Amino acid sequence: MPPLDPTVLALLSIFGGVLLTIIAGGIGALIQHRREHSKWLRDQRLRVYAEYIAATDEYWRATDENDSKVSQAAVAEANRGFGAIELVGSPDVQATAEKIASGMRMAQSVFEVWRGGADPENQAVVTAARDAYADARASFIERAKDRVGTR
């Protein structure tokens, strides 16, 4: 095998270096993309989780004050928040958000029938829903902290 021409050898070295640079740049860009996406997803989760908890807290505050307009608006906001959780949330956070939503639906159905009446059976349902909400809220916050990394 005859020796390579020095010009060909120089060109192979140059193009080999360019190829290695392109490959390394692509790998670096992929790593950076993954970091940016993880940060974006964390930020979205943090925002969505905080908005959901704020809406559900507003719902219970409004029901305490017997303000049906505000409670209905809070239910609508919580439903939008739950939809966002389904998009960006992890399955365990979604499950606890569903428990919160279930408690709100149960309480809302009672409130629509019972507006300020002192029916003990309805009061027991509301109390049970409120207790379930408190438990689900604590569980939701713990799971959200795990997923967002704020522990």
C-alpha positions in Angstrom: 0.0 0.0 0.0 1.5 3.3 -1.1 1.8 6.1 1.5 -1.0 8.8 1.6 -0.3 12.0 0.0 0.4 14.7 2.6 -2.5 16.8 1.2 -5.0 14.0 1.6 -3.7 13.3 5.1 -4.1 16.9 6.1 -7.7 17.0 4.6 -8.6 13.8 6.4 -7.3 15.2 9.7 -9.3 18.5 9.2 -12.5 16.7 8.2 -12.1 14.2 11.0 -11.7 17.0 13.5 -14.8 18.7 12.1 -16.8 15.5 12.3 -15.7 15.0 15.9 -16.6 18.6 16.8 -20.1 18.2 15.2 -20.7 15.0 17.1 -19.6 16.5 20.4 -21.7 19.6 19.8 -24.8 17.4 19.1 -24.2 15.5 22.3 -23.8 18.7 24.2 -27.0 20.2 22.7 -28.9 17.0 23.6 -27.8 17.2 27.2 -28.6 20.9 27.4 -32.0 20.2 25.8 -32.8 17.6 28.4 -31.8 19.9 31.3 -33.9 22.7 29.9 -36.9 20.5 29.4 -36.6 19.1 33.0 -36.4 22.7 34.3 -39.4 23.7 32.2 -41.4 20.7 33.4 -40.5 21.4 37.0 -41.6 25.0 36.7 -44.8 24.0 35.0 -45.6 21.5 37.7 -44.9 24.0 40.4 -47.2 26.6 38.9 -50.0 24.1 38.2 -49.8 22.5 41.6 -49.8 25.8 43.4 -52.8 27.1 41.3 -54.7 24.0 42.0 -54.2 24.2 45.7 -55.1 27.9 45.7 -58.4 27.2 43.8 -59.4 24.3 46.1 -58.6 26.4 49.2 -60.6 29.3 47.7 -63.5 26.8 47.2 -63.5 25.8 50.9 -63.2 29.4 52.1 -66.2 30.4 49.9 -68.3 27.5 51.2 -67.5 28.5 54.8 -68.8 32.0 53.9 -71.8 30.4 52.0 -70.8 32.3 48.9 -72.1 30.2 46.0 -70.8 32.4 43.2 -67.2 32.3 44.5 -67.4 28.6 45.2 -68.7 27.8 41.7 -65.9 30.0 40.2 -63.4 28.1 42.4 -64.8 24.8 41.2 -64.3 25.9 37.6 -60.8 27.0 38.3 -60.0 23.8 40.2 -61.3 21.8 37.2 -59.0 23.7 34.9 -56.2 23.1 37.3 -56.9 19.4 37.4 -56.8 19.3 33.6 -53.4 20.9 33.7 -52.3 18.4 36.3 -53.4 15.6 33.9 -51.1 17.1 31.3 -47.9 17.7 33.3 -48.4 15.9 36.6 -47.1 12.6 37.7 -49.6 9.7 38.2 -49.3 9.8 42.0 -50.0 13.6 42.1 -52.9 13.1 39.7 -54.3 10.4 42.0 -54.2 12.7 45.0 -55.6 15.6 43.0 -58.5 13.4 42.0 -59.2 12.7 45.7 -59.4 16.4 46.3 -61.7 16.9 43.3 -63.9 14.0 44.5 -64.3 15.6 47.9 -65.2 18.9 46.3 -67.8 17.3 44.0 -69.4 15.5 47.0 -69.5 18.7 49.0 -70.8 20.7 46.0 -73.7 18.4 45.5 -74.7 18.7 49.1 -74.4 22.5 49.0 -76.6 22.7 45.9 -79.3 20.9 47.8 -78.6 22.4 51.2 -78.0 26.1 51.3 -77.5 26.9 55.0 -80.0 24.5 56.4 -79.1 22.7 59.5 -79.8 19.2 58.3 -77.4 17.0 60.4 -77.1 14.4 57.7 -75.9 17.0 55.2 -73.6 18.5 57.8 -72.0 15.1 58.3 -71.4 14.7 54.6 -69.8 18.2 54.4 -67.7 17.5 57.5 -66.6 14.2 56.0 -65.8 15.9 52.7 -63.8 18.6 54.5 -61.9 16.0 56.5 -61.2 14.0 53.3 -60.0 17.2 51.6 -57.6 18.0 54.4 -56.1 14.5 54.2 -55.9 14.6 50.4 -54.5 18.1 50.5 -51.7 17.1 52.8 -51.0 14.0 50.6 -51.1 16.1 47.4 -48.6 18.6 48.9 -46.2 15.9 50.0 -46.3 14.2 46.5 -46.0 17.6 44.7 -42.9 18.5 46.8 -41.4 15.1 45.9 -42.0 15.7 42.2 -40.9 19.3 42.1 -37.9 18.7 44.3 -38.6 21.2 47.1 -37.9 18.9 49.9 
